[in-house]
Amino acid sequence: MDISALLCDYDLTKIDSRYRLVIIAAQRARQLMQGSTPQVNSKFVKAAPIALEEVLQGKIEFLVGKEAKAALKEANQARAAEARARSRPAGLFTAVDKGEIQKDLAQFIDDRPKVEPPSANGEA
């Protein structure tokens, strides 16, 4: 199967422009380069033509319009939450723990033995 043959008769109802086709294929190619398994058996070796073939055969699902914006927003929020969780090392104190520790430290009692200064009378 030749890519040029697939390009000539791709379905305009699914993909409204060649620009969108290129963007979808580029995103899929990135996924393939990061280790995703191809959805088609292809004679091609490189990620870009394999991705283009997958998209043209309808093996890849994609979102457009409002659904795509909502999915992107949700993914960004999930990524941000994951980054916040990773940036806080495990085992450190939470804000509640810190408040309790500060309260305890404020009530610290000095239990060191008191040493009285030598008197001026010369008594030792």
N, C-alpha and C positions, 0 to 999 in steps of 0.2 A: 504494500500500500504506500502510495506516494503522498507526501504532505501537500504538494501543489494540487493534487486531485481532491484532497479533503478541503483545501481552502476554497476551491471553486464552488463547492456545493454545501458550504456550512449553513446551518439553519438560522435564518435571520430572526425567527420568532424567539429563539433562546438567547442569542447574542446579537444585540442590536447594531453593533458597529465593529469594525476591525480593530479600532483602538481598544475597546473593551476586551476583545479576544486576546490582544497582545498583553494587556495588563493581567488578565486571568492566567494566561499561560506563563507569564513571568513569575507570578506569585507561586504557581504550582512548581515551576522549575526550581525556585528557591527551596521549597519543601523537599523536592527530590534530592537536591544537593545536600540537604541536612539529614538525609537518611530515610525518607518516606519510601515505601515500596510502590513501584509503578502499578497502575490499575489496568494497564494493557500490556500484552506481549508485543514488543516492538522490535523492528530490525535496527532501530537507532540506538546509539550508545550514549549520546550526550543528553543532558537533562532538558534542555530547551525544546528540541524536537519531540522528545517523549511527552513532555508536558503539553505541547501544542496538539499532538495526536490525541492525548487523553481528553482535552477540552473539546476538540472537534468531534470526537466520537460520543460525547455526552457522558463520559465517565466521572466528571468532576462536577460537584454541586457548587453553586456560587449564589451570592445574594447581591441584589442591586437596590438602589433607592433607599427608602426609609428603613427597610429591614437591614440593609448593610450598615447604615449609620448606627442603628440601635445595637447591632451585634458588635460593631467596632467600639462603641462606647462601653458596652459590657465587658469586652475583652480588656480594654484599657484599665477599667476599674479593678478587674481581677488581677491584672499584672501589677498595678500599684499596691494592692493589698498584699500580694505575694512579696513584693520588694520591701514593704514595711516589715513584714514578718521576718524576712531574712536579715534585715539591717539590725534588728534587735537580737543580740546574742542570747542564746538560751541560758537560763540560770541566773540572769541578772534580776535585780529587784524591780518590782512594779512600783507605780506611784504610791499605792497604798502602803506597801512595805517600806518605802523610803520615808513616808510620813510617820510611820510607827517608830522607825529607827531614830528619826530626829527627835521625836517626843521622848524616847528613852534616853537619848544622849543629853537632852536638856535637864534631865533629872539625875545626872551623874553625881555620885557622891564620892568625894575625895577621901578614900580610906587609907591613905599613906600615913605612916606614923609621923606624928608632929615632933619636930625637933625644936626645942626652945633655944633661943639665942643666949649666948653666955651673958651673965649679968655683969653690970659695971662694977660690982663690989669685989670682984676677983674670986668669987666662989666658983668652984668647978664641979 
